[in-house]
């Protein structure tokens, strides 16, 4: 599509360059899973046009915190996109939507299965009309199986997908992961699916449907926990801040807080023992292999903490770093985003929004040589902000 000036004074041509430059995404998704997918695509150079419900827009526009009446939640996953409000049950708006599809490379939606089909815009409807259009769906349970019509939010699939059962401390009530891993995991897998479909289209000329279920993604993320069940036949439970298979690999108490020590093999365990002034641990019959250490994890934890509690975390960080043992403090969110490494990797960037003023958001972890990673990003659009520019384009 030709670049046109938007209401905020930016244009499609203003977008940062990336490997997806020249790709246009029509984004019908809302809240988090789909928008996180299209955020990643926008960060990599794609043009993302949000098609929103007139009057209300994406539900996330109404989620706090707010700055000058604008949702910071919405800003965080919709920066750098454009917005047009269309009622897909209105004939005129449907005609506009179909002109958008004719110029697009990808459509992303996260409606419950059957919704797009009722509108006449399911994969079977669109593929014959737009054979080069990749169709990506991120729904709760995917487009097959007995649960496919079931509605889902992040916490629903965290619970059903098993991850809450292994989170927290032994004996504690079910605990949600502190970030929306159900939505974000699905968003990332959807992005991978779309990138794969784009590559496939480039190789074969064929467009494909990408069908992502949030529940599937949670199961895929179970990794070691699922393997332990397959091997033992027993469902694992929560272990607090320690690894289920590797010892010592956990958070330990220090004099003034905690330190994570991840001695993931025998060599690192020996370095840790020397650094803590306990070389005898290296030949202790309870600790000579990882399996033995895992069997005697409670005893080893007590011995390690008896040493660590004599000094503050900062002291032990210096000791572990000098010994070459992977270790780290437990940062709160403020400490994490203010950490020097965070700044060095440009993981906090600024959007200069005309409503909110400059606002910090989390940056893009995908660094690709030859493409810029600027310290600023375009803001999230106001609802229907880009209507006039988009209508002029599609009429050309």
Beta strands, then each sheet from edge to edge (+ up, - down):
strand 1: 24-27
strand 2: 47-52
strand 3: 66-67
strand 4: 70-71
strand 5: 82-85
strand 6: 106-109
strand 7: 134-139
strand 8: 209-213
strand 9: 249-253
strand 10: 258-262
strand 11: 327-328
strand 12: 348-353
strand 13: 357-362
strand 14: 376-377
sheet 1: 5+ 2+ 1+ 6+ 7+ 8+
sheet 2: 3+ 4-
sheet 3: 9+ 10- 11+
sheet 4: 13+ 12- 14-
end
